[in-house]
Amino acid sequence: MRQFLLDTLGLIGFGALNYGLFLRYGLADALIYGGALLLLLALAATRAAKRRAGEKERGT
């Protein structure tokens, strides 16, 4: 439940940030910024998954 709450708050914050950029700079800039942040999030999640898999193999 805690993870669900944190994910929901993160998505709300991300949406609010993108909406603010959209209002300030327009659609193109908001989409570029949002896409870049989602790419960084995916890279970080992949890195964390690899690290967790390595820890399970070592038994720690």
LUMFIGU-811019 format. One record per residue (C-alpha): residue number from 0; residue in three letters; x, y, z. Coordinates in Angstrom, 2 decimals. Each point is the difference from the previous one (the first is absolute). Example, Ala and Ser with C-alpha at 12.3 -4.5 7.8 and 13.67 -1.06 7.14 Angstrom:
2
R_0_ala_12.30_-4.50_7.80
R_1_ser_1.37_3.44_-0.66
END
This chain:
60
R_0_met_0.00_0.00_0.00
R_1_arg_2.85_2.36_0.81
R_2_gln_1.57_-0.52_-3.43
R_3_phe_-3.35_0.68_-1.69
R_4_leu_-0.33_3.28_1.89
R_5_leu_3.52_1.09_-0.92
R_6_asp_-0.55_-0.92_-3.66
R_7_thr_-3.26_1.94_-0.08
R_8_leu_1.57_3.07_1.57
R_9_gly_2.89_-0.21_-2.43
R_10_leu_-2.33_-0.14_-2.99
R_11_ile_-2.05_2.92_1.30
R_12_gly_3.16_2.05_0.49
R_13_phe_1.28_-0.91_-3.45
R_14_gly_-3.34_0.95_-1.54
R_15_ala_-0.11_3.32_1.83
R_16_leu_3.56_0.81_-1.07
R_17_asn_-0.77_-0.78_-3.64
R_18_tyr_-3.23_1.97_0.11
R_19_gly_1.86_3.00_1.39
R_20_leu_2.56_-0.25_-2.78
R_21_phe_-2.81_-0.30_-2.54
R_22_leu_-1.64_3.18_1.30
R_23_arg_3.30_1.88_0.09
R_24_tyr_1.80_-1.17_-3.16
R_25_gly_-2.49_-1.92_-2.13
R_26_leu_-0.62_-3.57_-1.02
R_27_ala_3.27_-0.81_-1.77
R_28_asp_2.25_0.95_2.91
R_29_ala_-2.22_-1.80_2.52
R_30_leu_0.06_-3.20_-2.05
R_31_ile_3.77_0.12_-0.47
R_32_tyr_0.58_0.55_3.71
R_33_gly_-2.51_-2.66_0.99
R_34_gly_1.49_-2.54_-2.39
R_35_ala_3.50_0.67_1.29
R_36_leu_-1.11_-0.47_3.62
R_37_leu_-1.80_-3.24_-0.82
R_38_leu_3.10_-1.29_-1.80
R_39_leu_2.14_0.78_3.05
R_40_leu_-2.56_-1.75_2.21
R_41_ala_0.09_-3.11_-2.19
R_42_leu_3.82_-0.05_0.06
R_43_ala_0.03_0.35_3.79
R_44_ala_-2.57_-2.80_0.39
R_45_thr_2.03_-2.29_-2.26
R_46_arg_3.16_0.73_1.96
R_47_ala_-1.76_-0.71_3.30
R_48_ala_-1.43_-3.28_-1.34
R_49_lys_3.46_-1.14_-1.12
R_50_arg_1.43_0.86_3.40
R_51_arg_-2.75_-1.92_1.79
R_52_ala_0.51_-3.04_-2.25
R_53_gly_3.75_0.07_0.76
R_54_glu_-0.67_0.10_3.74
R_55_lys_-2.32_-2.99_-0.22
R_56_glu_2.65_-2.04_-1.83
R_57_arg_2.58_0.73_2.69
R_58_gly_-2.50_-0.80_2.74
R_59_thr_0.19_3.33_1.83
END
